[in-house]
Every structure is written in C-alpha cells, then in structure tokens.
Amino acid sequence: SLPTHPFSQDLREPYESSILQPNAIETRRWVKNRGRREQMERERKRDTYTHMH
C-alpha cells in the first residue's frame, strides 16, 4: 500500500528505492549507473543483432 502522495513525504528520494538507497545522492548515482548499464546492454544487443545478419 503506497502513501497517497509518495513524493510529498520526502522530495529528495524516490519512494520505491528509499529503502534500498536511503541517501539521495547515492540514489541518483545508482540510477545513473543503472541507466548506463542498460544503455551498454542495449548497444551490446544491437551489436550482436547486427553481427547475426
């Protein structure tokens, strides 16, 4: 059960990752690293796809 206004509780951290990453700076870095990992995964998939054809 989520609070009615999850972002009004603490604007510094997203409510879903506040338990895993209580520090806002850590959360931002974690999200950035995750985004970079996903981009690398996408590029690697695209490379394999291109090599297959």
mmCIF file as Biopython writes it, N, C-alpha, C and O atoms, coordinates in Angstrom:
data_model
#
loop_
_atom_site.group_PDB
_atom_site.id
_atom_site.type_symbol
_atom_site.label_atom_id
_atom_site.label_alt_id
_atom_site.label_comp_id
_atom_site.label_asym_id
_atom_site.label_entity_id
_atom_site.label_seq_id
_atom_site.pdbx_PDB_ins_code
_atom_site.Cartn_x
_atom_site.Cartn_y
_atom_site.Cartn_z
_atom_site.occupancy
_atom_site.B_iso_or_equiv
_atom_site.auth_seq_id
_atom_site.auth_asym_id
_atom_site.pdbx_PDB_model_num
ATOM 1   N N  . SER A ? 1  ? 0.845  -1.198  0.000   1.0 0.0 1  A 1 
ATOM 2   C CA . SER A ? 1  ? 0.000  0.000   0.000   1.0 0.0 1  A 1 
ATOM 3   C C  . SER A ? 1  ? 0.875  1.241   0.000   1.0 0.0 1  A 1 
ATOM 4   O O  . SER A ? 1  ? 1.613  1.499   0.951   1.0 0.0 1  A 1 
ATOM 5   N N  . LEU A ? 2  ? 0.783  1.997   -1.071  1.0 0.0 2  A 1 
ATOM 6   C CA . LEU A ? 2  ? 1.597  3.195   -1.187  1.0 0.0 2  A 1 
ATOM 7   C C  . LEU A ? 2  ? 0.885  4.364   -0.535  1.0 0.0 2  A 1 
ATOM 8   O O  . LEU A ? 2  ? -0.345 4.397   -0.512  1.0 0.0 2  A 1 
ATOM 9   N N  . PRO A ? 3  ? 1.626  5.322   -0.005  1.0 0.0 3  A 1 
ATOM 10  C CA . PRO A ? 3  ? 1.005  6.547   0.522   1.0 0.0 3  A 1 
ATOM 11  C C  . PRO A ? 3  ? 0.304  7.300   -0.601  1.0 0.0 3  A 1 
ATOM 12  O O  . PRO A ? 3  ? 0.607  7.114   -1.779  1.0 0.0 3  A 1 
ATOM 13  N N  . THR A ? 4  ? -0.644 8.157   -0.211  1.0 0.0 4  A 1 
ATOM 14  C CA . THR A ? 4  ? -1.439 8.859   -1.219  1.0 0.0 4  A 1 
ATOM 15  C C  . THR A ? 4  ? -0.555 9.754   -2.076  1.0 0.0 4  A 1 
ATOM 16  O O  . THR A ? 4  ? -0.697 9.793   -3.298  1.0 0.0 4  A 1 
ATOM 17  N N  . HIS A ? 5  ? 0.352  10.469  -1.433  1.0 0.0 5  A 1 
ATOM 18  C CA . HIS A ? 5  ? 1.284  11.319  -2.171  1.0 0.0 5  A 1 
ATOM 19  C C  . HIS A ? 5  ? 2.699  10.883  -1.814  1.0 0.0 5  A 1 
ATOM 20  O O  . HIS A ? 5  ? 3.301  11.445  -0.898  1.0 0.0 5  A 1 
ATOM 21  N N  . PRO A ? 6  ? 3.237  9.902   -2.512  1.0 0.0 6  A 1 
ATOM 22  C CA . PRO A ? 6  ? 4.535  9.324   -2.127  1.0 0.0 6  A 1 
ATOM 23  C C  . PRO A ? 6  ? 5.678  10.323  -2.210  1.0 0.0 6  A 1 
ATOM 24  O O  . PRO A ? 6  ? 6.627  10.243  -1.430  1.0 0.0 6  A 1 
ATOM 25  N N  . PHE A ? 7  ? 5.601  11.262  -3.144  1.0 0.0 7  A 1 
ATOM 26  C CA . PHE A ? 7  ? 6.724  12.176  -3.322  1.0 0.0 7  A 1 
ATOM 27  C C  . PHE A ? 7  ? 6.659  13.349  -2.350  1.0 0.0 7  A 1 
ATOM 28  O O  . PHE A ? 7  ? 7.639  14.076  -2.187  1.0 0.0 7  A 1 
ATOM 29  N N  . SER A ? 8  ? 5.500  13.538  -1.698  1.0 0.0 8  A 1 
ATOM 30  C CA . SER A ? 8  ? 5.390  14.648  -0.759  1.0 0.0 8  A 1 
ATOM 31  C C  . SER A ? 8  ? 6.017  14.300  0.583   1.0 0.0 8  A 1 
ATOM 32  O O  . SER A ? 8  ? 6.284  15.191  1.390   1.0 0.0 8  A 1 
ATOM 33  N N  . GLN A ? 9  ? 6.256  13.018  0.829   1.0 0.0 9  A 1 
ATOM 34  C CA . GLN A ? 9  ? 6.874  12.610  2.094   1.0 0.0 9  A 1 
ATOM 35  C C  . GLN A ? 9  ? 8.307  13.128  2.152   1.0 0.0 9  A 1 
ATOM 36  O O  . GLN A ? 9  ? 8.680  13.825  3.095   1.0 0.0 9  A 1 
ATOM 37  N N  . ASP A ? 10 ? 9.098  12.792  1.159   1.0 0.0 10 A 1 
ATOM 38  C CA . ASP A ? 10 ? 10.490 13.222  1.130   1.0 0.0 10 A 1 
ATOM 39  C C  . ASP A ? 10 ? 10.863 13.438  -0.327  1.0 0.0 10 A 1 
ATOM 40  O O  . ASP A ? 10 ? 11.015 12.477  -1.081  1.0 0.0 10 A 1 
ATOM 41  N N  . LEU A ? 11 ? 11.009 14.686  -0.723  1.0 0.0 11 A 1 
ATOM 42  C CA . LEU A ? 11 ? 11.227 15.001  -2.132  1.0 0.0 11 A 1 
ATOM 43  C C  . LEU A ? 11 ? 12.629 14.643  -2.588  1.0 0.0 11 A 1 
ATOM 44  O O  . LEU A ? 11 ? 12.907 14.641  -3.787  1.0 0.0 11 A 1 
ATOM 45  N N  . ARG A ? 12 ? 13.527 14.336  -1.643  1.0 0.0 12 A 1 
ATOM 46  C CA . ARG A ? 12 ? 14.913 14.098  -2.034  1.0 0.0 12 A 1 
ATOM 47  C C  . ARG A ? 12 ? 15.122 12.703  -2.587  1.0 0.0 12 A 1 
ATOM 48  O O  . ARG A ? 12 ? 16.116 12.461  -3.273  1.0 0.0 12 A 1 
ATOM 49  N N  . GLU A ? 13 ? 14.210 11.771  -2.307  1.0 0.0 13 A 1 
ATOM 50  C CA . GLU A ? 13 ? 14.430 10.403  -2.751  1.0 0.0 13 A 1 
ATOM 51  C C  . GLU A ? 13 ? 13.147 9.805   -3.301  1.0 0.0 13 A 1 
ATOM 52  O O  . GLU A ? 13 ? 12.077 10.041  -2.738  1.0 0.0 13 A 1 
ATOM 53  N N  . PRO A ? 14 ? 13.218 9.041   -4.377  1.0 0.0 14 A 1 
ATOM 54  C CA . PRO A ? 14 ? 12.041 8.326   -4.886  1.0 0.0 14 A 1 
ATOM 55  C C  . PRO A ? 14 ? 11.578 7.305   -3.871  1.0 0.0 14 A 1 
ATOM 56  O O  . PRO A ? 14 ? 12.393 6.676   -3.196  1.0 0.0 14 A 1 
ATOM 57  N N  . TYR A ? 15 ? 10.248 7.135   -3.759  1.0 0.0 15 A 1 
ATOM 58  C CA . TYR A ? 15 ? 9.719  6.327   -2.652  1.0 0.0 15 A 1 
ATOM 59  C C  . TYR A ? 15 ? 10.002 4.852   -2.843  1.0 0.0 15 A 1 
ATOM 60  O O  . TYR A ? 15 ? 10.023 4.112   -1.859  1.0 0.0 15 A 1 
ATOM 61  N N  . GLU A ? 16 ? 10.222 4.386   -4.079  1.0 0.0 16 A 1 
ATOM 62  C CA . GLU A ? 16 ? 10.406 2.946   -4.270  1.0 0.0 16 A 1 
ATOM 63  C C  . GLU A ? 16 ? 11.821 2.511   -3.890  1.0 0.0 16 A 1 
ATOM 64  O O  . GLU A ? 16 ? 12.016 1.367   -3.479  1.0 0.0 16 A 1 
ATOM 65  N N  . SER A ? 17 ? 12.800 3.387   -4.016  1.0 0.0 17 A 1 
ATOM 66  C CA . SER A ? 17 ? 14.177 2.989   -3.720  1.0 0.0 17 A 1 
ATOM 67  C C  . SER A ? 17 ? 14.673 3.622   -2.432  1.0 0.0 17 A 1 
ATOM 68  O O  . SER A ? 17 ? 15.867 3.563   -2.137  1.0 0.0 17 A 1 
ATOM 69  N N  . SER A ? 18 ? 13.766 4.236   -1.648  1.0 0.0 18 A 1 
ATOM 70  C CA . SER A ? 18 ? 14.202 4.876   -0.411  1.0 0.0 18 A 1 
ATOM 71  C C  . SER A ? 18 ? 14.677 3.838   0.594   1.0 0.0 18 A 1 
ATOM 72  O O  . SER A ? 18 ? 15.505 4.138   1.453   1.0 0.0 18 A 1 
ATOM 73  N N  . ILE A ? 19 ? 14.157 2.616   0.493   1.0 0.0 19 A 1 
ATOM 74  C CA . ILE A ? 19 ? 14.558 1.566   1.427   1.0 0.0 19 A 1 
ATOM 75  C C  . ILE A ? 19 ? 15.942 1.042   1.051   1.0 0.0 19 A 1 
ATOM 76  O O  . ILE A ? 19 ? 16.783 0.807   1.919   1.0 0.0 19 A 1 
ATOM 77  N N  . LEU A ? 20 ? 16.168 0.861   -0.249  1.0 0.0 20 A 1 
ATOM 78  C CA . LEU A ? 20 ? 17.452 0.326   -0.692  1.0 0.0 20 A 1 
ATOM 79  C C  . LEU A ? 20 ? 18.523 1.406   -0.638  1.0 0.0 20 A 1 
ATOM 80  O O  . LEU A ? 20 ? 19.644 1.154   -0.195  1.0 0.0 20 A 1 
ATOM 81  N N  . GLN A ? 21 ? 18.177 2.609   -1.089  1.0 0.0 21 A 1 
ATOM 82  C CA . GLN A ? 21 ? 19.150 3.702   -1.144  1.0 0.0 21 A 1 
ATOM 83  C C  . GLN A ? 21 ? 18.608 4.870   -0.325  1.0 0.0 21 A 1 
ATOM 84  O O  . GLN A ? 21 ? 17.947 5.747   -0.881  1.0 0.0 21 A 1 
ATOM 85  N N  . PRO A ? 22 ? 18.869 4.902   0.979   1.0 0.0 22 A 1 
ATOM 86  C CA . PRO A ? 22 ? 18.328 5.974   1.809   1.0 0.0 22 A 1 
ATOM 87  C C  . PRO A ? 22 ? 18.953 7.329   1.518   1.0 0.0 22 A 1 
ATOM 88  O O  . PRO A ? 22 ? 18.352 8.366   1.799   1.0 0.0 22 A 1 
ATOM 89  N N  . ASN A ? 23 ? 20.149 7.325   0.960   1.0 0.0 23 A 1 
ATOM 90  C CA . ASN A ? 23 ? 20.825 8.579   0.663   1.0 0.0 23 A 1 
ATOM 91  C C  . ASN A ? 23 ? 20.433 9.052   -0.734  1.0 0.0 23 A 1 
ATOM 92  O O  . ASN A ? 23 ? 20.508 8.289   -1.697  1.0 0.0 23 A 1 
ATOM 93  N N  . ALA A ? 24 ? 20.015 10.313  -0.841  1.0 0.0 24 A 1 
ATOM 94  C CA . ALA A ? 24 ? 19.545 10.834  -2.126  1.0 0.0 24 A 1 
ATOM 95  C C  . ALA A ? 24 ? 20.667 10.853  -3.153  1.0 0.0 24 A 1 
ATOM 96  O O  . ALA A ? 24 ? 20.446 10.535  -4.321  1.0 0.0 24 A 1 
ATOM 97  N N  . ILE A ? 25 ? 21.875 11.226  -2.725  1.0 0.0 25 A 1 
ATOM 98  C CA . ILE A ? 25 ? 22.998 11.277  -3.660  1.0 0.0 25 A 1 
ATOM 99  C C  . ILE A ? 25 ? 23.324 9.875   -4.150  1.0 0.0 25 A 1 
ATOM 100 O O  . ILE A ? 25 ? 23.564 9.665   -5.339  1.0 0.0 25 A 1 
ATOM 101 N N  . GLU A ? 26 ? 23.332 8.912   -3.228  1.0 0.0 26 A 1 
ATOM 102 C CA . GLU A ? 26 ? 23.570 7.525   -3.615  1.0 0.0 26 A 1 
ATOM 103 C C  . GLU A ? 26 ? 22.498 7.057   -4.590  1.0 0.0 26 A 1 
ATOM 104 O O  . GLU A ? 26 ? 22.796 6.351   -5.553  1.0 0.0 26 A 1 
ATOM 105 N N  . THR A ? 27 ? 21.249 7.448   -4.343  1.0 0.0 27 A 1 
ATOM 106 C CA . THR A ? 27 ? 20.154 7.038   -5.218  1.0 0.0 27 A 1 
ATOM 107 C C  . THR A ? 27 ? 20.366 7.591   -6.617  1.0 0.0 27 A 1 
ATOM 108 O O  . THR A ? 27 ? 20.199 6.879   -7.607  1.0 0.0 27 A 1 
ATOM 109 N N  . ARG A ? 28 ? 20.735 8.870   -6.696  1.0 0.0 28 A 1 
ATOM 110 C CA . ARG A ? 28 ? 20.962 9.467   -8.014  1.0 0.0 28 A 1 
ATOM 111 C C  . ARG A ? 28 ? 22.088 8.753   -8.735  1.0 0.0 28 A 1 
ATOM 112 O O  . ARG A ? 28 ? 21.978 8.464   -9.926  1.0 0.0 28 A 1 
ATOM 113 N N  . ARG A ? 29 ? 23.183 8.462   -8.017  1.0 0.0 29 A 1 
ATOM 114 C CA . ARG A ? 29 ? 24.311 7.778   -8.645  1.0 0.0 29 A 1 
ATOM 115 C C  . ARG A ? 29 ? 23.903 6.380   -9.083  1.0 0.0 29 A 1 
ATOM 116 O O  . ARG A ? 29 ? 24.301 5.911   -10.149 1.0 0.0 29 A 1 
ATOM 117 N N  . TRP A ? 30 ? 23.101 5.714   -8.243  1.0 0.0 30 A 1 
ATOM 118 C CA . TRP A ? 30 ? 22.664 4.355   -8.565  1.0 0.0 30 A 1 
ATOM 119 C C  . TRP A ? 30 ? 21.792 4.362   -9.821  1.0 0.0 30 A 1 
ATOM 120 O O  . TRP A ? 30 ? 21.943 3.508   -10.694 1.0 0.0 30 A 1 
ATOM 121 N N  . VAL A ? 31 ? 20.877 5.335   -9.906  1.0 0.0 31 A 1 
ATOM 122 C CA . VAL A ? 31 ? 20.011 5.433   -11.085 1.0 0.0 31 A 1 
ATOM 123 C C  . VAL A ? 31 ? 20.846 5.723   -12.322 1.0 0.0 31 A 1 
ATOM 124 O O  . VAL A ? 31 ? 20.598 5.163   -13.390 1.0 0.0 31 A 1 
ATOM 125 N N  . LYS A ? 32 ? 21.837 6.599   -12.177 1.0 0.0 32 A 1 
ATOM 126 C CA . LYS A ? 32 ? 22.685 6.943   -13.323 1.0 0.0 32 A 1 
ATOM 127 C C  . LYS A ? 32 ? 23.474 5.721   -13.778 1.0 0.0 32 A 1 
ATOM 128 O O  . LYS A ? 32 ? 23.570 5.446   -14.974 1.0 0.0 32 A 1 
ATOM 129 N N  . ASN A ? 33 ? 24.040 4.988   -12.815 1.0 0.0 33 A 1 
ATOM 130 C CA . ASN A ? 33 ? 24.798 3.794   -13.175 1.0 0.0 33 A 1 
ATOM 131 C C  . ASN A ? 33 ? 23.894 2.756   -13.813 1.0 0.0 33 A 1 
ATOM 132 O O  . ASN A ? 33 ? 24.292 2.083   -14.763 1.0 0.0 33 A 1 
ATOM 133 N N  . ARG A ? 34 ? 22.673 2.621   -13.294 1.0 0.0 34 A 1 
ATOM 134 C CA . ARG A ? 34 ? 21.748 1.650   -13.867 1.0 0.0 34 A 1 
ATOM 135 C C  . ARG A ? 34 ? 21.398 2.045   -15.298 1.0 0.0 34 A 1 
ATOM 136 O O  . ARG A ? 34 ? 21.322 1.187   -16.178 1.0 0.0 34 A 1 
ATOM 137 N N  . GLY A ? 35 ? 21.186 3.330   -15.536 1.0 0.0 35 A 1 
ATOM 138 C CA . GLY A ? 35 ? 20.879 3.786   -16.886 1.0 0.0 35 A 1 
ATOM 139 C C  . GLY A ? 35 ? 22.030 3.511   -17.837 1.0 0.0 35 A 1 
ATOM 140 O O  . GLY A ? 35 ? 21.814 3.106   -18.980 1.0 0.0 35 A 1 
ATOM 141 N N  . ARG A ? 36 ? 23.270 3.733   -17.362 1.0 0.0 36 A 1 
ATOM 142 C CA . ARG A ? 36 ? 24.430 3.468   -18.213 1.0 0.0 36 A 1 
ATOM 143 C C  . ARG A ? 36 ? 24.538 1.982   -18.500 1.0 0.0 36 A 1 
ATOM 144 O O  . ARG A ? 36 ? 24.865 1.590   -19.620 1.0 0.0 36 A 1 
ATOM 145 N N  . ARG A ? 37 ? 24.263 1.138   -17.487 1.0 0.0 37 A 1 
ATOM 146 C CA . ARG A ? 37 ? 24.304 -0.310  -17.712 1.0 0.0 37 A 1 
ATOM 147 C C  . ARG A ? 37 ? 23.268 -0.723  -18.743 1.0 0.0 37 A 1 
ATOM 148 O O  . ARG A ? 37 ? 23.554 -1.530  -19.628 1.0 0.0 37 A 1 
ATOM 149 N N  . GLU A ? 38 ? 22.062 -0.171  -18.632 1.0 0.0 38 A 1 
ATOM 150 C CA . GLU A ? 38 ? 21.020 -0.531  -19.597 1.0 0.0 38 A 1 
ATOM 151 C C  . GLU A ? 38 ? 21.408 -0.087  -20.997 1.0 0.0 38 A 1 
ATOM 152 O O  . GLU A ? 38 ? 21.143 -0.795  -21.968 1.0 0.0 38 A 1 
ATOM 153 N N  . GLN A ? 39 ? 22.036 1.083   -21.111 1.0 0.0 39 A 1 
ATOM 154 C CA . GLN A ? 39 ? 22.467 1.555   -22.428 1.0 0.0 39 A 1 
ATOM 155 C C  . GLN A ? 39 ? 23.532 0.629   -22.995 1.0 0.0 39 A 1 
ATOM 156 O O  . GLN A ? 39 ? 23.505 0.307   -24.183 1.0 0.0 39 A 1 
ATOM 157 N N  . MET A ? 40 ? 24.473 0.197   -22.155 1.0 0.0 40 A 1 
ATOM 158 C CA . MET A ? 40 ? 25.506 -0.723  -22.626 1.0 0.0 40 A 1 
ATOM 159 C C  . MET A ? 40 ? 24.885 -2.045  -23.057 1.0 0.0 40 A 1 
ATOM 160 O O  . MET A ? 40 ? 25.283 -2.623  -24.068 1.0 0.0 40 A 1 
ATOM 161 N N  . GLU A ? 41 ? 23.908 -2.523  -22.286 1.0 0.0 41 A 1 
ATOM 162 C CA . GLU A ? 41 ? 23.215 -3.759  -22.661 1.0 0.0 41 A 1 
ATOM 163 C C  . GLU A ? 41 ? 22.539 -3.600  -24.017 1.0 0.0 41 A 1 
ATOM 164 O O  . GLU A ? 41 ? 22.621 -4.486  -24.867 1.0 0.0 41 A 1 
ATOM 165 N N  . ARG A ? 42 ? 21.863 -2.450  -24.217 1.0 0.0 42 A 1 
ATOM 166 C CA . ARG A ? 42 ? 21.184 -2.215  -25.489 1.0 0.0 42 A 1 
ATOM 167 C C  . ARG A ? 42 ? 22.187 -2.207  -26.627 1.0 0.0 42 A 1 
ATOM 168 O O  . ARG A ? 42 ? 21.944 -2.813  -27.671 1.0 0.0 42 A 1 
ATOM 169 N N  . GLU A ? 43 ? 23.322 -1.521  -26.438 1.0 0.0 43 A 1 
ATOM 170 C CA . GLU A ? 43 ? 24.318 -1.450  -27.509 1.0 0.0 43 A 1 
ATOM 171 C C  . GLU A ? 43 ? 24.894 -2.827  -27.800 1.0 0.0 43 A 1 
ATOM 172 O O  . GLU A ? 43 ? 25.133 -3.167  -28.958 1.0 0.0 43 A 1 
ATOM 173 N N  . ARG A ? 44 ? 25.119 -3.628  -26.753 1.0 0.0 44 A 1 
ATOM 174 C CA . ARG A ? 44 ? 25.675 -4.955  -26.978 1.0 0.0 44 A 1 
ATOM 175 C C  . ARG A ? 44 ? 24.657 -5.823  -27.718 1.0 0.0 44 A 1 
ATOM 176 O O  . ARG A ? 44 ? 25.026 -6.571  -28.623 1.0 0.0 44 A 1 
ATOM 177 N N  . LYS A ? 45 ? 23.382 -5.731  -27.341 1.0 0.0 45 A 1 
ATOM 178 C CA . LYS A ? 45 ? 22.357 -6.498  -28.045 1.0 0.0 45 A 1 
ATOM 179 C C  . LYS A ? 45 ? 22.290 -6.084  -29.505 1.0 0.0 45 A 1 
ATOM 180 O O  . LYS A ? 45 ? 22.160 -6.923  -30.397 1.0 0.0 45 A 1 
ATOM 181 N N  . ARG A ? 46 ? 22.381 -4.756  -29.743 1.0 0.0 46 A 1 
ATOM 182 C CA . ARG A ? 46 ? 22.316 -4.269  -31.116 1.0 0.0 46 A 1 
ATOM 183 C C  . ARG A ? 46 ? 23.510 -4.777  -31.912 1.0 0.0 46 A 1 
ATOM 184 O O  . ARG A ? 46 ? 23.374 -5.132  -33.083 1.0 0.0 46 A 1 
ATOM 185 N N  . ASP A ? 47 ? 24.681 -4.811  -31.278 1.0 0.0 47 A 1 
ATOM 186 C CA . ASP A ? 47 ? 25.876 -5.299  -31.971 1.0 0.0 47 A 1 
ATOM 187 C C  . ASP A ? 47 ? 25.722 -6.768  -32.330 1.0 0.0 47 A 1 
ATOM 188 O O  . ASP A ? 47 ? 26.043 -7.176  -33.446 1.0 0.0 47 A 1 
ATOM 189 N N  . THR A ? 48 ? 25.227 -7.567  -31.379 1.0 0.0 48 A 1 
ATOM 190 C CA . THR A ? 48 ? 25.049 -8.996  -31.669 1.0 0.0 48 A 1 
ATOM 191 C C  . THR A ? 48 ? 24.025 -9.168  -32.775 1.0 0.0 48 A 1 
ATOM 192 O O  . THR A ? 48 ? 24.183 -10.013 -33.656 1.0 0.0 48 A 1 
ATOM 193 N N  . TYR A ? 49 ? 22.975 -8.363  -32.723 1.0 0.0 49 A 1 
ATOM 194 C CA . TYR A ? 49 ? 21.935 -8.468  -33.741 1.0 0.0 49 A 1 
ATOM 195 C C  . TYR A ? 49 ? 22.509 -8.126  -35.114 1.0 0.0 49 A 1 
ATOM 196 O O  . TYR A ? 49 ? 22.204 -8.787  -36.107 1.0 0.0 49 A 1 
ATOM 197 N N  . THR A ? 50 ? 23.344 -7.087  -35.160 1.0 0.0 50 A 1 
ATOM 198 C CA . THR A ? 50 ? 23.942 -6.701  -36.439 1.0 0.0 50 A 1 
ATOM 199 C C  . THR A ? 50 ? 24.894 -7.771  -36.935 1.0 0.0 50 A 1 
ATOM 200 O O  . THR A ? 50 ? 24.952 -8.041  -38.134 1.0 0.0 50 A 1 
ATOM 201 N N  . HIS A ? 51 ? 25.643 -8.386  -36.024 1.0 0.0 51 A 1 
ATOM 202 C CA . HIS A ? 51 ? 26.587 -9.422  -36.446 1.0 0.0 51 A 1 
ATOM 203 C C  . HIS A ? 51 ? 25.850 -10.664 -36.936 1.0 0.0 51 A 1 
ATOM 204 O O  . HIS A ? 51 ? 26.347 -11.382 -37.803 1.0 0.0 51 A 1 
ATOM 205 N N  . MET A ? 52 ? 24.671 -10.915 -36.386 1.0 0.0 52 A 1 
ATOM 206 C CA . MET A ? 52 ? 23.930 -12.107 -36.780 1.0 0.0 52 A 1 
ATOM 207 C C  . MET A ? 52 ? 23.474 -12.012 -38.231 1.0 0.0 52 A 1 
ATOM 208 O O  . MET A ? 52 ? 23.457 -13.007 -38.956 1.0 0.0 52 A 1 
ATOM 209 N N  . HIS A ? 53 ? 23.103 -10.796 -38.646 1.0 0.0 53 A 1 
ATOM 210 C CA . HIS A ? 53 ? 22.588 -10.662 -40.010 1.0 0.0 53 A 1 
ATOM 211 C C  . HIS A ? 53 ? 23.726 -10.238 -40.927 1.0 0.0 53 A 1 
ATOM 212 O O  . HIS A ? 53 ? 23.519 -10.065 -42.128 1.0 0.0 53 A 1 
#
